[in-house]
Amino acid sequence: MYRNNNYIVRDYGKYVVGFGLGFLKEDSEEKITDAIERISLYKLGHKLATIILAEVYDQRKFTDIVIPKEKLLEYLGYSTKGKQIYKQIDDVMFSLMTLKYFIYEYRTELFAKMKSRELGYFIYNVKSDYKNYTLSVNENYFDPV
């Protein structure tokens, strides 16, 4: 994992995942550390993103998606008694809401070209009450890549 001026980047060999840092107004070490901690929840974030996409498909809409917290915990395989998972889910929802996502395609066979496409923020208008998450999903995640 490395950091440049605008992104925290992780190279997986065949693809690279970069997290935009545009939401950080200051370059303070504390804010960078906080951002890296949120990125460390990547695995949980991937599961939540998959669940959110499944809910979009199931509910057939992009806005005001309602996901019951009990159902979310069941999907993730956690008990409703564990309190730590609620904070982790909140942290991941915040990350999914504040990080911009890009797709980069590299062509190395004939040309050393890089093509990128900004998908933007994954979710927005996230609201949470004691029973549900209500959110909207960026429609760009449903366009063919």
N, C-alpha and C positions, 0 to 999 in steps of 0.2 A: 504494500500500500504506500502511495506517495501523494504529496500535495503540490499543486502548482498554484498560481494566483487565483484561479476561479473554481477549482475542482479538487475534491479528494478522489483519487483514482485507485482502483484495484484491478490489476492485470491478471486474468485467468488463463492466459495463453492464447486460446482461440478467440476470446472476446474480452473486452474491457468494460468495467462498470465504473462510471464517474458520477459523483454526487456534486451538484452545483452548490457553491457557497455564497450565492448572491444575496441571501437573506442575512448574512453577517455584515453588519455595518462597520464594525471595528475588527481589526486583526488581532484581538487580544488572545492570549494563550488560553484563558478560561473559556472563551466562546468556541475556540477551535477544539478544545478538549471535550466540551459539551456536544459539539457536532459529531465528533468521532465516537462518543458513547452512543449516540442515537444510531449511527451507522452500524455499530456492533450488534444491534438488534436486527440485522439484515435477514437472518433466517426466519425469525418470527414475522418480519415484515413481508417476506416472500409468501408465507402461508396466508397472512391476512389479505394480501393483494389478490391471491388466488380465490379466497373465499369471497372477497368483495366482487370480483369479476363474475363468479358463479351467481351471486345474488343479483347482479345487474341482469344477467341472462334470465334468471328465474323470475324476477319482478318485471322484466321487460321495460325498463326505464333507466334513465341516467341521473335523474334528480330525485331527491327525497327518498333515497333507498333506506329502508328501516331494517336493521339487523339486530335482533334480540341478543343481549349479552349472554344469556344462558345458551342459546343456540351456537354462538360464536365459541364459547368455551367447550361445548360438546364437539364441535368441528376440530378444535385444537387438541382435544384429549385431556383437558384440565377439569378439575373439580371446581364447583362454585365456592368452595370453602377457602381455596388458596387466594390470599389477598395480594400477593406480589404480582401475579399475572395481570391483574387489573391495571396496575401502574405501568407495566411493560406494554400492554395493549394501548394505553393512552399515549405513551411515548412513541410507539410505532405509528399510531394514527397521526400524531403531530409531525413525524418525519415524512410520512406519505403526503401530508398536506403542504409541507414547506420546502421540500426538495424538488427541483426540476429534473426531469429525466430526458436523456438524449439517446438516440440510436446511432451508432457509428458503424459504417460498413467499410471494410478494408478490402481492396482488390490488389492482390500481389502477383497473380499469374502473369498478366501482360503489362499492367500498369500499376505503379505504386500510388494509387489514388485512395483518398479517404472521402467518403460521402457521409454527411450527418443530417439528422432530422430531429428537431426538437419536438418532444411530445408534451412538454410542459408539466404542470403539476398533476399528479395522479388523481387526488381527491380534493374536494373543497367543501365549504359549508358544513363542516363536521360539528355535530351537536351530540352531546351525551347526557342522558339522564340515568336514573338508577336501574332502568330495565333495558334500554335500547341505545344503539348508535344510529343516528340519522346522518346521511351524507350524500354528496353528489359526486359523480365520477366524470372525469374529462373524456369526452367522446373520442379524442385522438387515439385512445388505447384500443379502439375497436376498428380503426381503419387498417386495411392491409398494409403490411410493411414492405 
